[in-house]
Every structure is written in structure tokens, then in C-alpha cells.
Amino acid sequence: MSFPINDKDRSILRILQKTADITNAELAKQVGLSPSACLTRVKKLKTDALIRGISATLNANALGFNFHVFVYIRLANQERDTLSYLEGAVKMNSKVQDCFRMTGDYDYVLRVLLKNTPELEYFLTHELSRIPHLASIRTEVAMKCVKQDPSLAI
């Protein structure tokens, strides 16, 4: 569902994507609103679920997480219980950064962020492969991250 937003709302969203810890006073100044009007708009954007939360972006490489793995999953069947079980297991696994249900040759693609090859082996053999109804798993390791930008072009 999309909500109509105006230019002031867009400005607020752009600024918060880049600097979520900005003070309301500074945000109001940058978008040309009074602090109370700005705070009201931010609260409305949160209520309308256009802002899902405010968080810090951690430096994965500095924390030792520089092993990006793409995991392609093909299921044995497309039954609702099979899909639900896989999706539930993936949602609970903190190593999985992204999960997409796909069209084409594979049913799901995961982006997994790990520290090294032994972690990948453990993830595949002790976590992922224990999920029932997997027909096949294919992995590809990224050599280099060229661009990674969580912000939206609004």
C-alpha cells in the first residue's frame, strides 16, 4: 500500500535515511518547518508505516562480516506448509540478511552475511540443509561488494 506524500515528507524521509540520529530541531530547520510541525509529520510517517524504525547502520567489514554468500534454493514442492516452514526458518536465522521468493529456476534466493568459509559450511550443513523439502541448494560467494545502499530513491 502506498500513501500520498508531499515534498516536505519526501525531504524528511531523505534526510532521515542518511542521518537518522539528527535532532528534530535540526531536521525541522533543514526542511523549513517549525519543530512541532516537523515532529507531527515524523510521527505520522511512522504511524503510516512509511518509517519502520530508526537504526544505526553497522560496518559489517569492520566487524568481520565480509563474506557475502548468495544461496539459491529449489523446493521439492510448492505446498503452503513447505513455503511457510522455509520462510519461518529463514526469518529466525540471523545470518540471513535478505530472502526473496523468486520466479524462474529457483524458488528462493538468500543473501547470507558470514565471517568465513567454516561459518558457511556450518550454516549449510547444520542450519539450512535441515529444513525439510529442499530439492537443491546452490551457493555463490561474492568476490567484492561494489554497491550496497539500503536507502530508497524517493
TIPARO-352529 format. One record per atom (N, C-alpha, C, O): residue number from 1; residue in one letter; atom name; y negated, x negated, z. Coordinates in Angstrom, 1 decimal, decimal comma. Atoms other than C-alpha are relative to their C-alpha. Layout:
REM residues N
 pos code site      v      u      w
 NUM    A   CA      Y      X      Z
...
***
This chain:
REM residues 154
 pos code site      v      u      w
   1    M    N    1,2   -0,8    0,0
   1    M   CA    0,0    0,0    0,0
   1    M    C   -1,2   -0,9    0,0
   1    M    O   -1,3   -1,9    0,8
   2    S    N    1,2    0,8    0,0
   2    S   CA   -3,4   -1,4   -0,8
   2    S    C   -1,2    0,9    0,4
   2    S    O   -1,2    2,1    0,2
   3    F    N    1,2   -0,7   -0,5
   3    F   CA   -6,7   -0,5    0,8
   3    F    C   -1,2   -0,4   -0,8
   3    F    O   -1,3   -1,6   -1,1
   4    P    N    1,3    0,4    0,6
   4    P   CA  -10,1   -0,4   -0,8
   4    P    C   -0,8   -0,9    0,9
   4    P    O   -1,0   -0,5    2,1
   5    I    N    0,9    0,9   -0,9
   5    I   CA  -12,2   -3,3    0,5
   5    I    C   -1,2   -0,4   -0,8
   5    I    O   -1,2   -0,4   -2,0
   6    N    N    1,2    0,4    0,7
   6    N   CA  -15,7   -4,3   -0,3
   6    N    C   -0,3   -1,5    0,0
   6    N    O    0,6   -2,2    0,5
   7    D    N    0,3    1,4    0,1
   7    D   CA  -17,4   -7,6   -0,9
   7    D    C   -0,1   -0,7    1,4
   7    D    O    0,3   -1,8    1,5
   8    K    N    0,1    0,6   -1,3
   8    K   CA  -18,1   -8,2    2,8
   8    K    C    1,4   -0,2    0,6
   8    K    O    1,6   -1,2    1,2
   9    D    N   -1,4    0,2   -0,5
   9    D   CA  -14,5   -7,6    3,7
   9    D    C    0,7   -1,1   -0,7
   9    D    O    1,4   -1,9    0,0
  10    R    N   -0,6    1,1    0,7
  10    R   CA  -13,4  -10,0    1,0
  10    R    C   -0,5   -1,3    0,5
  10    R    O    0,3   -2,3    0,7
  11    S    N    0,6    1,2   -0,5
  11    S   CA  -15,8  -12,6    2,3
  11    S    C    0,7   -0,4    1,4
  11    S    O    1,0   -1,5    1,6
  12    I    N   -0,6    0,2   -1,3
  12    I   CA  -14,4  -12,1    5,8
  12    I    C    1,4   -0,6   -0,1
  12    I    O    1,8   -1,5    0,5
  13    L    N   -1,4    0,5    0,2
  13    L   CA  -10,8  -12,5    4,6
  13    L    C    0,1   -1,4   -0,6
  13    L    O    0,9   -2,2   -0,1
  14    R    N    0,0    1,4    0,6
  14    R   CA  -11,6  -15,6    2,5
  14    R    C   -0,3   -1,0    1,1
  14    R    O    0,4   -2,0    1,2
  15    I    N    0,3    0,9   -1,1
  15    I   CA  -13,2  -17,3    5,5
  15    I    C    1,1   -0,1    1,0
  15    I    O    1,4   -1,2    1,4
  16    L    N   -1,1    0,0   -1,0
  16    L   CA  -10,5  -16,3    8,0
  16    L    C    1,3   -0,7   -0,5
  16    L    O    2,0   -1,4    0,3
  17    Q    N   -1,2    0,7    0,6
  17    Q   CA   -7,8  -17,7    5,6
  17    Q    C   -0,2   -1,5    0,2
  17    Q    O    0,8   -2,2    0,4
  18    K    N    0,3    1,4   -0,1
  18    K   CA   -9,5  -21,1    5,7
  18    K    C   -0,2   -0,5    1,4
  18    K    O    0,2   -1,6    1,7
  19    T    N    0,4    0,4   -1,3
  19    T   CA  -10,8  -21,2    9,2
  19    T    C    0,2    1,2    1,0
  19    T    O   -0,7    1,9    1,4
  20    A    N   -0,3   -1,1   -0,9
  20    A   CA   -9,0  -18,7   11,5
  20    A    C   -0,6   -0,1    1,4
  20    A    O   -0,8    0,9    2,1
  21    D    N    0,6    0,1   -1,3
  21    D   CA  -10,5  -20,1   14,6
  21    D    C   -1,5    0,0    0,1
  21    D    O   -2,1   -0,4    1,1
  22    I    N    1,5   -0,1    0,0
  22    I   CA  -14,1  -19,5   13,6
  22    I    C   -0,4    1,0    1,0
  22    I    O    0,3    2,0    1,3
  23    T    N    0,5   -1,0   -1,0
  23    T   CA  -16,1  -17,7   16,2
  23    T    C   -0,6    1,2   -0,8
  23    T    O   -0,9    1,1   -1,9
  24    N    N    0,5   -1,3    0,6
  24    N   CA  -17,2  -14,1   15,5
  24    N    C   -1,4   -0,2   -0,4
  24    N    O   -1,9    0,3   -1,4
  25    A    N    1,4    0,2    0,3
  25    A   CA  -20,8  -15,2   15,7
  25    A    C   -0,2   -0,8   -1,3
  25    A    O   -1,1   -0,5   -2,1
  26    E    N    0,2    0,8    1,2
  26    E   CA  -20,4  -17,9   13,0
  26    E    C    0,5    0,8   -1,2
  26    E    O   -0,1    0,7   -2,3
  27    L    N   -0,5   -0,9    1,1
  27    L   CA  -18,3  -15,5   10,8
  27    L    C   -1,0    1,0   -0,4
  27    L    O   -1,3    1,1   -1,6
  28    A    N    1,1   -1,0    0,3
  28    A   CA  -21,0  -12,9   11,1
  28    A    C   -1,1   -0,6   -0,8
  28    A    O   -1,7    0,0   -1,7
  29    K    N    1,1    0,7    0,7
  29    K   CA  -23,6  -15,4   10,1
  29    K    C    0,3   -0,3   -1,4
  29    K    O   -0,5   -0,2   -2,3
  30    Q    N   -0,4    0,4    1,3
  30    Q   CA  -21,7  -16,6    7,1
  30    Q    C    0,1    1,2   -1,0
  30    Q    O   -0,1    1,0   -2,2
  31    V    N   -0,1   -1,2    0,9
  31    V   CA  -21,1  -13,1    5,7
  31    V    C   -1,2    0,9    0,1
  31    V    O   -1,3    1,9   -0,7
  32    G    N    1,2   -0,7    0,0
  32    G   CA  -24,5  -11,8    6,6
  32    G    C    0,0    1,4    0,7
  32    G    O   -0,5    2,4    0,3
  33    L    N   -0,2   -1,2   -0,9
  33    L   CA  -23,6   -9,2    9,3
  33    L    C   -0,4   -0,3    1,4
  33    L    O   -0,5   -1,5    1,8
  34    S    N    0,2    0,2   -1,4
  34    S   CA  -24,5   -8,7   12,9
  34    S    C    1,4   -0,3    0,6
  34    S    O    2,4    0,2    0,1
  35    P    N   -1,3    0,2   -0,7
  35    P   CA  -21,8   -9,9   15,3
  35    P    C    0,8    1,2    0,3
  35    P    O    2,0    1,2    0,1
  36    S    N   -0,8   -1,2   -0,4
  36    S   CA  -20,9   -6,4   16,4
  36    S    C    0,5    0,7   -1,3
  36    S    O    1,7    1,1   -1,3
  37    A    N   -0,5   -0,6    1,2
  37    A   CA  -20,6   -5,1   12,8
  37    A    C    1,1   -0,9   -0,6
  37    A    O    2,1   -0,3   -1,1
  38    C    N   -1,1    0,9    0,4
  38    C   CA  -18,5   -8,2   11,9
  38    C    C    1,3    0,3    0,7
  38    C    O    2,3    0,4    0,2
  39    L    N   -1,2   -0,3   -0,8
  39    L   CA  -16,2   -7,6   14,8
  39    L    C    0,7    1,3   -0,3
  39    L    O    1,9    1,4   -0,3
  40    T    N   -0,5   -1,3    0,4
  40    T   CA  -15,8   -4,0   13,9
  40    T    C    0,8   -0,1   -1,3
  40    T    O    1,9    0,5   -1,4
  41    R    N   -0,7    0,1    1,3
  41    R   CA  -14,8   -4,9   10,3
  41    R    C    1,3   -0,8    0,2
  41    R    O    2,3   -0,4   -0,4
  42    V    N   -1,2    0,8   -0,2
  42    V   CA  -12,3   -7,6   11,5
  42    V    C    1,0    0,9    0,7
  42    V    O    2,2    0,9    0,3
  43    K    N   -1,0   -0,9   -0,7
  43    K   CA  -10,7   -5,0   13,9
  43    K    C    0,6    1,0   -1,0
  43    K    O    1,8    1,3   -0,9
  44    K    N   -0,5   -1,0    1,0
  44    K   CA  -10,5   -2,5   11,0
  44    K    C    1,0   -0,7   -1,0
  44    K    O    2,0   -0,1   -1,3
  45    L    N   -0,9    0,7    0,9
  45    L   CA   -8,9   -5,1    8,7
  45    L    C    1,3   -0,3    0,7
  45    L    O    2,4   -0,3    0,0
  46    K    N   -1,3    0,2   -0,8
  46    K   CA   -6,3   -5,8   11,5
  46    K    C    0,7    1,4    0,1
  46    K    O    1,9    1,4   -0,1
  47    T    N   -0,6   -1,4   -0,2
  47    T   CA   -5,7   -2,0   12,1
  47    T    C    0,6    0,4   -1,4
  47    T    O    1,7    1,0   -1,4
  48    D    N   -0,6   -0,4    1,3
  48    D   CA   -5,2   -1,5    8,3
  48    D    C    1,0   -1,0   -0,5
  48    D    O    1,6   -0,8   -1,6
  49    A    N   -1,1    1,0    0,2
  49    A   CA   -2,7   -4,4    8,4
  49    A    C   -0,4   -0,9   -1,2
  49    A    O    0,5   -1,5   -1,8
  50    L    N    0,3    1,0    1,0
  50    L   CA   -4,7   -6,5    5,9
  50    L    C    0,0   -1,4    0,6
  50    L    O    0,1   -2,4   -0,1
  51    I    N   -0,1    1,3   -0,7
  51    I   CA   -4,8   -9,2    8,5
  51    I    C    1,2    0,3    0,9
  51    I    O    1,2    1,1    1,8
  52    R    N   -1,2   -0,1   -0,8
  52    R   CA   -1,3   -9,6   10,0
  52    R    C    0,0   -0,8    1,3
  52    R    O    0,8   -0,6    2,2
  53    G    N    0,1    0,9   -1,2
  53    G   CA   -2,3  -12,2   12,6
  53    G    C   -0,9   -1,2   -0,3
  53    G    O   -1,2   -1,5   -1,5
  54    I    N    0,8    1,2    0,1
  54    I   CA   -4,3  -15,3   13,2
  54    I    C    0,9   -1,1    0,6
  54    I    O    1,4   -1,0    1,7
  55    S    N   -0,9    1,0   -0,4
  55    S   CA   -2,3  -18,5   13,4
  55    S    C   -0,5   -1,4   -0,5
  55    S    O   -1,3   -1,5   -1,4
  56    A    N    0,3    1,4    0,4
  56    A   CA   -2,5  -22,3   13,1
  56    A    C    1,0   -0,4   -1,0
  56    A    O    2,2    0,0   -1,0
  57    T    N   -0,9    0,6    1,0
  57    T   CA   -1,1  -24,0   10,1
  57    T    C    0,4   -1,4    0,4
  57    T    O   -0,4   -2,3    0,5
  58    L    N   -0,5    1,3   -0,5
  58    L   CA    1,1  -26,9   11,3
  58    L    C    0,2   -0,9   -1,2
  58    L    O    0,6   -0,5   -2,3
  59    N    N   -0,3    1,0    1,0
  59    N   CA    1,5  -30,1    9,4
  59    N    C    1,5   -0,3    0,1
  59    N    O    1,9   -1,1    0,9
  60    A    N   -1,4    0,2    0,0
  60    A   CA    5,2  -30,0    8,6
  60    A    C    0,4   -1,4   -0,2
  60    A    O    1,4   -1,9    0,5
  61    N    N   -0,4    1,4    0,2
  61    N   CA    5,4  -33,5    7,3
  61    N    C   -0,2   -0,9    1,2
  61    N    O    0,6   -1,7    1,6
  62    A    N    0,3    0,8   -1,2
  62    A   CA    3,7  -35,0   10,4
  62    A    C    1,0    0,4    1,1
  62    A    O    1,2   -0,5    2,0
  63    L    N   -1,0   -0,4   -1,0
  63    L   CA    6,3  -33,0   12,5
  63    L    C    1,4   -0,4   -0,4
  63    L    O    2,4    0,0    0,3
  64    G    N   -1,4    0,5    0,4
  64    G   CA    9,2  -34,5   10,5
  64    G    C    0,7    1,0   -0,9
  64    G    O    1,8    0,7   -1,3
  65    F    N   -0,6   -1,0    0,8
  65    F   CA    9,9  -31,4    8,4
  65    F    C   -0,5   -0,2   -1,5
  65    F    O   -1,4    0,4   -1,9
  66    N    N    0,5    0,3    1,3
  66    N   CA    9,6  -32,8    4,9
  66    N    C    1,2    0,1   -1,1
  66    N    O    1,1   -0,4   -2,2
  67    F    N   -1,2   -0,2    0,8
  67    F   CA   13,0  -31,7    3,4
  67    F    C    0,0    1,4   -0,5
  67    F    O    0,6    2,3    0,2
  68    H    N    0,0   -1,4    0,5
  68    H   CA   12,4  -28,6    1,3
  68    H    C    1,2    0,2   -0,9
  68    H    O    1,5   -0,5   -1,8
  69    V    N   -1,2   -0,3    0,7
  69    V   CA   15,6  -27,0    0,1
  69    V    C   -0,1    1,4   -0,5
  69    V    O   -0,5    2,3    0,2
  70    F    N    0,0   -1,4    0,6
  70    F   CA   15,9  -24,0   -2,3
  70    F    C    1,5    0,3    0,0
  70    F    O    2,3   -0,4   -0,6
  71    V    N   -1,4   -0,4   -0,1
  71    V   CA   19,1  -22,1   -1,7
  71    V    C    0,1    1,3   -0,8
  71    V    O   -0,5    2,3   -0,5
  72    Y    N   -0,3   -1,1    0,8
  72    Y   CA   20,4  -19,7   -4,3
  72    Y    C    1,3    0,7    0,4
  72    Y    O    2,3    0,0    0,5
  73    I    N   -1,2   -0,7   -0,5
  73    I   CA   22,8  -17,1   -3,1
  73    I    C    0,4    1,2   -0,9
  73    I    O   -0,4    2,0   -1,4
  74    R    N   -0,6   -1,1    0,7
  74    R   CA   25,1  -14,8   -5,0
  74    R    C    0,9    0,7    0,9
  74    R    O    1,8    0,1    1,6
  75    L    N   -0,8   -0,8   -0,8
  75    L   CA   26,7  -12,0   -3,1
  75    L    C    1,3    0,5   -0,7
  75    L    O    1,3    0,6   -1,9
  76    A    N   -1,3   -0,5    0,6
  76    A   CA   30,3  -10,7   -3,6
  76    A    C   -0,2    1,5   -0,4
  76    A    O    0,5    1,9   -1,3
  77    N    N    0,2   -1,4    0,4
  77    N   CA   28,9   -7,1   -3,8
  77    N    C   -1,4    0,3    0,4
  77    N    O   -2,1   -0,4    1,1
  78    Q    N    1,3   -0,4   -0,3
  78    Q   CA   25,7   -5,2   -3,6
  78    Q    C   -0,1    1,2    0,9
  78    Q    O   -1,0    2,0    0,9
  79    E    N    0,0   -1,1   -0,9
  79    E   CA   26,6   -2,7   -0,9
  79    E    C   -1,1   -0,2    1,0
  79    E    O   -1,5   -1,3    1,4
  80    R    N    1,1    0,0   -0,9
  80    R   CA   23,9   -1,7    1,5
  80    R    C    0,2   -0,9    1,3
  80    R    O   -0,6   -1,6    1,7
  81    D    N   -0,4    0,8   -1,2
  81    D   CA   25,7   -3,2    4,5
  81    D    C    0,0   -1,5   -0,2
  81    D    O   -0,5   -2,3    0,6
  82    T    N    0,0    1,4    0,3
  82    T   CA   26,1   -6,5    2,8
  82    T    C   -1,4   -0,6   -0,1
  82    T    O   -1,7   -1,6    0,4
  83    L    N    1,4    0,4    0,2
  83    L   CA   22,4   -6,7    1,8
  83    L    C   -0,7   -0,1    1,4
  83    L    O   -1,4   -1,0    1,7
  84    S    N    0,7    0,0   -1,3
  84    S   CA   21,3   -5,7    5,3
  84    S    C    0,5   -1,1    0,9
  84    S    O   -0,3   -1,7    1,7
  85    Y    N   -0,5    1,1   -0,8
  85    Y   CA   23,6   -8,2    7,0
  85    Y    C   -0,6   -1,3   -0,3
  85    Y    O   -1,1   -2,1    0,5
  86    L    N    0,5    1,3    0,5
  86    L   CA   22,4  -11,1    4,9
  86    L    C   -1,5   -0,1    0,4
  86    L    O   -2,0   -1,1    0,9
  87    E    N    1,5    0,0   -0,3
  87    E   CA   18,7  -10,1    5,3
  87    E    C   -0,2   -0,2    1,5
  87    E    O   -1,2   -0,9    1,9
  88    G    N    0,2    0,1   -1,5
  88    G   CA   19,1   -9,7    9,1
  88    G    C    0,3   -1,5    0,4
  88    G    O   -0,5   -2,0    1,3
  89    A    N   -0,4    1,3   -0,4
  89    A   CA   20,8  -13,1    9,4
  89    A    C   -1,1   -1,0   -0,4
  89    A    O   -1,5   -1,9    0,3
  90    V    N    1,0    0,9    0,5
  90    V   CA   18,1  -14,8    7,3
  90    V    C   -1,3    0,2    0,8
  90    V    O   -2,0   -0,8    1,1
  91    K    N    1,2   -0,2   -0,8
  91    K   CA   15,3  -13,2    9,3
  91    K    C    0,1   -0,6    1,3
  91    K    O   -1,0   -1,1    1,9
  92    M    N   -0,2    0,6   -1,3
  92    M   CA   16,7  -14,5   12,5
  92    M    C    0,1   -1,6    0,0
  92    M    O    0,0   -2,2    1,0
  93    N    N   -0,2    1,4    0,1
  93    N   CA   17,1  -18,1   11,2
  93    N    C   -1,4   -0,7   -0,2
  93    N    O   -2,0   -0,5   -1,2
  94    S    N    1,3    0,6    0,0
  94    S   CA   14,0  -20,2   12,0
  94    S    C   -0,1   -1,1   -1,1
  94    S    O   -1,3   -1,5   -1,4
  95    K    N    0,1    1,0    1,1
  95    K   CA   14,9  -22,8    9,3
  95    K    C   -0,4    0,6   -1,3
  95    K    O   -1,0   -0,1   -2,2
  96    V    N    0,3   -0,7    1,3
  96    V   CA   14,4  -20,2    6,5
  96    V    C   -1,5    0,3    0,1
  96    V    O   -1,9    1,1    0,9
  97    Q    N    1,4   -0,3    0,1
  97    Q   CA   10,7  -20,2    5,6
  97    Q    C   -0,3    1,2   -0,9
  97    Q    O   -1,2    2,0   -0,5
  98    D    N    0,2   -1,1    0,9
  98    D   CA   10,9  -17,7    2,7
  98    D    C    1,4    0,5   -0,5
  98    D    O    2,3   -0,3   -0,6
  99    C    N   -1,2   -0,6    0,6
  99    C   CA   13,5  -15,3    1,4
  99    C    C   -0,4    1,0   -1,0
  99    C    O   -1,2    1,9   -0,6
 100    F    N    0,3   -0,9    1,0
 100    F   CA   13,3  -13,4   -1,8
 100    F    C    1,3    0,6   -0,6
 100    F    O    2,2   -0,1   -0,9
 101    R    N   -1,1   -0,6    0,7
 101    R   CA   15,7  -10,8   -3,2
 101    R    C   -0,4    0,0   -1,5
 101    R    O   -1,5    0,3   -1,9
 102    M    N    0,3    0,4    1,4
 102    M   CA   15,9  -11,6   -6,9
 102    M    C    0,8    0,9   -1,0
 102    M    O    1,7    1,6   -0,7
 103    T    N   -0,7   -0,5    1,2
 103    T   CA   16,9  -10,2  -10,3
 103    T    C    0,6   -1,2   -0,7
 103    T    O    0,1   -2,4   -0,4
 104    G    N   -0,5    1,2    0,7
 104    G   CA   18,9  -12,4  -12,6
 104    G    C    1,4   -0,5    0,5
 104    G    O    2,1    0,3    1,1
 105    D    N   -1,3    0,5   -0,4
 105    D   CA   21,8  -14,7  -11,8
 105    D    C    0,3   -0,1    1,5
 105    D    O    1,5    0,0    1,9
 106    Y    N   -0,2    0,1   -1,4
 106    Y   CA   21,3  -14,9   -8,1
 106    Y    C   -0,6    1,2    0,7
 106    Y    O   -1,6    1,7    0,2
 107    D    N    0,5   -1,1   -0,8
 107    D   CA   20,7  -12,2   -5,5
 107    D    C   -1,1   -0,3    0,9
 107    D    O   -2,0    0,5    1,1
 108    Y    N    1,0    0,5   -0,9
 108    Y   CA   18,6  -14,2   -3,1
 108    Y    C   -0,4   -1,4   -0,3
 108    Y    O    0,5   -2,2   -0,7
 109    V    N    0,5    1,4    0,0
 109    V   CA   16,5  -17,4   -3,1
 109    V    C   -0,6   -0,2    1,4
 109    V    O   -1,5    0,6    1,8
 110    L    N    0,6    0,3   -1,3
 110    L   CA   15,7  -19,0    0,2
 110    L    C   -0,8   -1,4   -0,2
 110    L    O   -0,3   -2,2   -0,9
 111    R    N    0,6    1,4   -0,1
 111    R   CA   13,2  -21,9    0,9
 111    R    C    0,2   -0,3    1,5
 111    R    O   -0,2    0,3    2,4
 112    V    N   -0,4    0,5   -1,4
 112    V   CA   14,5  -23,8    3,9
 112    V    C   -0,7   -1,3    0,2
 112    V    O   -0,7   -2,2   -0,7
 113    L    N    0,7    1,2   -0,4
 113    L   CA   12,5  -26,5    5,7
 113    L    C    0,8   -0,7    1,1
 113    L    O    0,9   -0,2    2,1
 114    L    N   -0,8    0,8   -0,9
 114    L   CA   14,5  -29,2    7,3
 114    L    C   -0,5   -1,4    0,2
 114    L    O   -1,5   -1,8   -0,5
 115    K    N    0,4    1,4   -0,2
 115    K   CA   14,2  -32,8    8,6
 115    K    C    0,8   -1,0   -0,9
 115    K    O    0,3   -2,0   -1,3
 116    N    N   -0,8    1,0    0,7
 116    N   CA   17,1  -34,5    6,8
 116    N    C    1,3    0,7   -0,6
 116    N    O    1,5    1,9   -0,4
 117    T    N   -1,2   -0,5    0,6
 117    T   CA   20,4  -34,2    5,0
 117    T    C    1,1    0,5    1,0
 117    T    O    1,7    1,5    0,7
 118    P    N   -1,0   -0,6   -1,0
 118    P   CA   22,6  -33,8    8,1
 118    P    C   -0,4    1,4    0,5
 118    P    O    0,5    2,2    0,7
 119    E    N    0,4   -1,4   -0,4
 119    E   CA   20,5  -30,8    9,1
 119    E    C    0,3    1,0   -1,1
 119    E    O    0,7    2,1   -0,8
 120    L    N   -0,4   -0,8    1,1
 120    L   CA   21,1  -29,4    5,6
 120    L    C    1,5    0,3    0,0
 120    L    O    1,9    1,5   -0,1
 121    E    N   -1,4   -0,2    0,0
 121    E   CA   24,8  -29,9    5,9
 121    E    C    0,4    1,0    1,2
 121    E    O    1,2    1,8    1,0
 122    Y    N   -0,2   -0,9   -1,1
 122    Y   CA   24,8  -28,2    9,3
 122    Y    C   -0,4    1,4   -0,3
 122    Y    O    0,4    2,3   -0,1
 123    F    N    0,5   -1,3    0,4
 123    F   CA   22,7  -25,3    8,0
 123    F    C    1,0    0,7   -0,9
 123    F    O    1,3    1,9   -0,8
 124    L    N   -0,9   -0,6    1,0
 124    L   CA   25,1  -24,7    5,1
 124    L    C    1,4    0,3    0,5
 124    L    O    1,9    1,3    0,3
 125    T    N   -1,4   -0,1   -0,5
 125    T   CA   28,4  -25,2    6,9
 125    T    C    0,1    0,9    1,3
 125    T    O    1,1    1,6    1,4
 126    H    N   -0,1   -0,7   -1,3
 126    H   CA   27,6  -23,7   10,3
 126    H    C   -0,8    1,3    0,1
 126    H    O   -0,6    2,1    1,0
 127    E    N    0,8   -1,2   -0,1
 127    E   CA   25,0  -21,1    9,7
 127    E    C    0,1    0,9   -1,3
 127    E    O    0,5    2,1   -1,2
 128    L    N    0,0   -0,8    1,2
 128    L   CA   24,7  -19,9    6,1
 128    L    C    1,4    0,4   -0,5
 128    L    O    1,6    1,6   -0,8
 129    S    N   -1,3   -0,3    0,5
 129    S   CA   28,4  -20,1    5,0
 129    S    C    0,8    1,0    0,9
 129    S    O    1,8    1,5    0,4
 130    R    N   -0,7   -1,0   -0,9
 130    R   CA   29,4  -17,9    8,0
 130    R    C   -0,4    1,4   -0,2
 130    R    O    0,2    2,3    0,3
 131    I    N    0,4   -1,4    0,3
 131    I   CA   27,6  -14,9    6,6
 131    I    C    1,0    0,6   -1,0
 131    I    O    1,4    0,0   -2,0
 132    P    N   -1,0   -0,5    0,9
 132    P   CA   30,2  -12,6    5,1
 132    P    C   -0,5    0,5   -1,4
 132    P    O   -1,7    0,8   -1,5
 133    H    N    0,2   -0,5    1,4
 133    H   CA   30,4  -11,6    1,4
 133    H    C   -0,9   -0,8   -0,8
 133    H    O   -1,5   -0,4   -1,8
 134    L    N    0,7    1,0    0,8
 134    L   CA   28,8  -14,7    0,0
 134    L    C    1,0   -0,4   -1,1
 134    L    O    2,1   -0,8   -0,9
 135    A    N   -0,8    0,4    1,1
 135    A   CA   30,2  -15,3   -3,5
 135    A    C   -0,2   -1,5   -0,4
 135    A    O    0,7   -2,2   -0,7
 136    S    N    0,3    1,4    0,3
 136    S   CA   28,4  -18,6   -4,1
 136    S    C   -1,4   -0,4    0,6
 136    S    O   -2,3    0,5    0,8
 137    I    N    1,2    0,6   -0,5
 137    I   CA   25,7  -20,9   -2,7
 137    I    C   -0,3   -1,2   -0,9
 137    I    O    0,5   -2,0   -1,1
 138    R    N    0,4    1,1    0,7
 138    R   CA   23,7  -23,3   -4,8
 138    R    C   -1,3   -0,6    0,7
 138    R    O   -2,2    0,2    1,0
 139    T    N    1,2    0,5   -0,7
 139    T   CA   21,1  -25,7   -3,3
 139    T    C   -0,6   -1,0   -1,0
 139    T    O    0,0   -1,7   -1,8
 140    E    N    0,9    1,0    0,7
 140    E   CA   18,3  -27,8   -4,8
 140    E    C   -1,0   -0,5    0,9
 140    E    O   -1,6    0,2    1,7
 141    V    N    0,9    0,7   -0,9
 141    V   CA   16,3  -30,3   -2,9
 141    V    C   -1,3   -0,4   -0,8
 141    V    O   -1,2   -1,0   -1,9
 142    A    N    1,2    0,4    0,7
 142    A   CA   12,6  -30,7   -3,8
 142    A    C   -0,3   -1,5    0,2
 142    A    O   -0,1   -2,0    1,3
 143    M    N    0,4    1,4    0,0
 143    M   CA   11,5  -34,2   -4,6
 143    M    C   -1,4   -0,2    0,6
 143    M    O   -1,7   -1,2    1,3
 144    K    N    1,4    0,1   -0,4
 144    K   CA    7,8  -33,6   -3,9
 144    K    C   -0,6    1,4    0,0
 144    K    O   -0,3    2,2   -0,9
 145    C    N    0,8   -1,3    0,0
 145    C   CA    5,6  -30,7   -2,9
 145    C    C   -1,3   -0,3   -0,7
 145    C    O   -2,2   -1,0   -0,2
 146    V    N    1,3    0,2    0,8
 146    V   CA    2,8  -30,5   -5,5
 146    V    C   -1,1    0,9    0,5
 146    V    O   -2,2    0,4    0,6
 147    K    N    1,0   -0,9   -0,5
 147    K   CA    1,1  -27,5   -4,1
 147    K    C    0,7    1,0    0,9
 147    K    O    1,8    1,5    0,6
 148    Q    N   -0,5   -1,0   -0,9
 148    Q   CA    1,7  -25,3   -1,1
 148    Q    C   -1,3    0,6    0,7
 148    Q    O   -1,9    0,0    1,5
 149    D    N    1,2   -0,6   -0,5
 149    D   CA   -1,1  -22,8   -0,3
 149    D    C    0,4    1,4    0,4
 149    D    O    0,7    2,3   -0,4
 150    P    N   -0,4   -1,3   -0,5
 150    P   CA   -0,4  -19,8    1,9
 150    P    C   -1,2    1,1   -0,2
 150    P    O   -0,9    2,3    0,0
 151    S    N    1,2   -1,0    0,1
 151    S   CA   -3,9  -18,2    1,1
 151    S    C    0,2    0,8   -1,3
 151    S    O    0,8    0,4   -2,2
 152    L    N    0,0   -0,9    1,2
 152    L   CA   -4,4  -15,3   -1,3
 152    L    C   -1,3   -0,2   -0,7
 152    L    O   -2,3   -0,3   -0,1
 153    A    N    1,2    0,0    0,8
 153    A   CA   -6,9  -15,4   -4,1
 153    A    C   -0,6    1,4   -0,1
 153    A    O   -0,2    2,2   -1,0
 154    I    N    0,6   -1,4   -0,1
 154    I   CA   -8,9  -12,3   -3,2
 154    I    C   -1,4    0,0   -0,4
 154    I    O   -2,1    1,1   -0,5
***
